[in-house]
């Protein structure tokens, strides 16, 4: 049978071109192609178009979302920059205020220390003056007593009248003070 087929093909092959198919093959192929084209055109192509439209819409939506996010990020950056500048300005103001407060505190401390020093100096002067007066009174009484004793030894009498003796001593000391002041 194989031989019969080869012989038949050889006879048919001599009469027709092997590159051109038979008419029935071309017609049935055209019909199959038309059916496939019709199905593709009516079923597959609309589904493909819907899929591509959905994908395009999703991409456009994502681009819009990205643009919105970019705008929000830029707005947040501008707000952050403004807040940072405000914070730096406020920090500078606080630093300046702290310096001024420090200067005021130092000035107040100096004033307080100066007032305290003046008060202590005045207290020391008054204490020195009080001690000087005490020493002067003590000195007058001792000098007076010594002067009376010496005067009594020179005169040969004791001066018993305290009022007179005190007056003589006071006059003597006043003369001494007057001579010291005149010498200065």
Buried (B, 14 or more C-beta within 10 A) or exposed (E): EEEEEEEEEEEEEEEEEEEEEEEEEEEEEEEEEEEEEEEEEEEEEEEEEEEEEEEEEEEEEEEEEEEEEEEEEEEEEEEEEEEEEEEEEEEEEEEEEEEEEEEEEEEEEEEEEEEEEEEEEEEEEEEEEEEEEEEEEEEBEEBBEEBBEEBBEEEEEEBEEEEEBBEBBEEBBEEEEEEEEEEE
